[in-house]
Amino acid sequence: MANELILIIEDNEKNRKLARDVLQFKGYRTIEAETGEVGVTLALEQKPDLILMDYHLPGIDGIEAFRRIRGNAATAHIPIMAVTASAMPEEAKKMKDAGFDGFQTKPINVKEFMQAVAEVFSAKAAK
């Protein structure tokens, strides 16, 4: 694997940098957005292989960005993993109920994070 394109939608620069650096070190290509709106636009333009989405974003939140991406036939198939600092059970349930393909809490554990990314790609390949 690797060389897949991953869209990171994250408003915190340090969190974006950590995800980018770890993913690029493992051979993935990355593009980034700081807001849900820009993330939706990039998803439509670039059609990444995976989207990592923060839940709390300026402008539209991660759930709304998720709905817009999934609501477009051109991007509906792209796996989207929630990456959020909120570990509250009710928010995790909201994201699961919305249909996210995975969930990681911040601060990320690099090993668990990379394992979750690999699992999303394995599930996508099995379809």
PyMOL commands that set and color helices and strands:
alter all, ss='L'
color gray80, all
select helices_A, chain A and resi 13-25+36-46+62-70+89-98+110-126
alter helices_A, ss='H'
color red, helices_A
select strands_A, chain A and resi 5-9+29-33+50-53+80-84+102-105
alter strands_A, ss='S'
color yellow, strands_A
deselect
rebuild
show_as cartoon
